[in-house]
């Protein structure tokens, strides 16, 4: 049986990605290493909620001076391709931590039982409403947990793309 992502979860993933992008300029919170509940990680992974890492990385990268330097060296289209290729190449190294951080953010707003209900794809209306109203909280929490990870991911990709752009 194939996986089918609900429209609500797709919209939520995009909303979370945009929220993280908009909040990226805020100072990060320092988080202690914590245990992530299995149900939260299953929820994030089963619904592919962390897939925004590459897209978000590109949004951040494309606003940097380094990206502008690459554009000057090779042109906009080639620069976009170079940076996207580097982000895609590096994403597997960062994806697991990104997913764990996102799962921890969800675990702060939802119980394991609620996450299990959300994971089934058909939560009761009160839980569906809570899910929608908690997205900003989850986004803020995720930003605090992951802004440094995102910075390292983007700067590593940009550094590699810049080296490839120079003759």
N, C-alpha and C positions, 0 to 999 in steps of 0.2 A: 504494500500500500504506500503510495507516494505522499510526500508532505505537501500540504496546501496551507500557505500563510494567509491569515485573515487580513482583510483590508484594514481593519483597525490596527493590527500590529504593524503593518507596513507603514501606515500613516504615523504611528507612534515612533517607529525607528527613524523616519525622516525628520520628524519633529525633534527628537532627541539629538540627532546629529546637528541640526540647525541651532538648537539651543546651546549645545556645547561650543559650536563655532562662534556664536555671538558672545558667549561668556568667556571665551579663551583669554581675553585681555585682562581678566580679573586675577588678582594674586591667588596662587594655589593654597589650599589647606594642606597641612602636613598630616598624613594619616599613618597610624601605626599599622604594622603588618597584622592582618586579622584573618581568621578562618572564614571562608566563604561557604555558606550553606549549599549543599549539593543541589537542592531544589531550585535555588536561584541560578546556579550555573547551568543546570539543565534547561531552565526557561530561556536564558539568554542564548545558549547554543542551539537549542531546537528551533527557535524562532529567528535565528541568524541576526539578532539585534545588534551585534557588534560589527556587522559588515560595513558600517559607516566609517571605519577607521581610514581606509584608503581615500574615500571621498573627502573626508574632513581634513586629512593630511594634505591633499592637493589644494583645498581651499585656503589653508594656512600658508602653504608653500608659495602659492601664486601671489601672495601679498608681500613677499619679502624682497629685500634689496638683492639678495642672491639670485632670485628668480629673474629679476629685471636684468641682472648682469648676464645671465644665461641667454635671455631673449636678445640682448645686444650682440652676443657672440654668434648665435646660430639662427636667430629669427624666432618669432612667436610659436609657429607650429612645431618646429623641431624642439624648442625648449619645453613645450607642453608634453611632447612625446617622451623626451628624456626624463623629465621629472616624474611623469606618470609611470614610466617603466621602472624607475628606481624605487618609487613608493610600492609598486606591486611586487617587486623583487624582495623588498625588505619586510613587507607586511606580515608574512608568516612568523618572523622573529618576534614581532610585537603583539600579534593577535591574541595569544593566550593570556597575556597579562591584561590586555584591554578588556577581554571578555570577563576575566575575573574581577576587574574593577567595576565593570558594569553590573555584574551579578551582585557584588557587595553593595552597590548603590541601590539596587532593587530590594535587596534584603533589608535595608534600612527603612524602607517604606511599606514593605509587605511581609506578612508572615509566610512561613513555608506552606501552610495550607492554602493561602491565597495565591501564592505562586503556582502551586500545583493546579488550582482551578483555572488560573490564567493560561497555564500550559496546555490545558485541554482544548482551548480555543473558543469555548462557549461559556464564559463566566456569567454568573447571575448579574442582573442589572446594577445592583448597588456596588458590586466589585468592579464592574466595567466602568462605572462612573468614577470610582476611586482611582482606577487606573489612569483615566484621562486627567483627573485633577492633580495627580501626583507626578506628572511628567516633568514639571519645572523643578520640583524637589529632587527627582532622580537626576535630572540634567545638572543641577548645581552640585550635587554630591559627586557625580561622575567627573565633572570638571575639576573638582578639588582633588580627586584621586588620580586623574590621568593627564593633567596639563603638562607635567614634566615628561611623562612618557611620550606624549604627542610632540613636544618640542624636540626630544632626542630623535624620534622617528623621522620627523620632517628635516631636521638639520643634517642627519646622516644621509638621507636621500638627496638633499640639495648639494651636499658636499660631493657626493659621488657623481651626480649629474653635471656639476660644474667641471669636475675633472674630465669628464667625457666630452664636454663642450669645447674645451681648450685643445688646440692642436698640439 
